[in-house]
Amino acid sequence: MAIARTTKSLSLDRGVLDEVERTKGAASTSERINALIRIGLEVERKESLHAEAEAFFKSEDDRTARRALQSASIKSISREND
């Protein structure tokens, strides 16, 4: 699978660039930065999902929705086990 690459000029703090250079190993600087950005985006995505779940379950007034989700989850898990 070919990866599409685009050249983009970005400014990095000197300390960040120094750390990337120090930790990149055999990879190129661009490869290391791409890997770090992918990790950061995944962390951000998980944090967002966690915040959504927390907001959903935080509501004490919405017990019906919570029970519906729990029921659907149980049904989904039981189908996977069949």
Helices and strands as residue ranges (DSSP letters): H 14-23, H 29-58, H 63-81
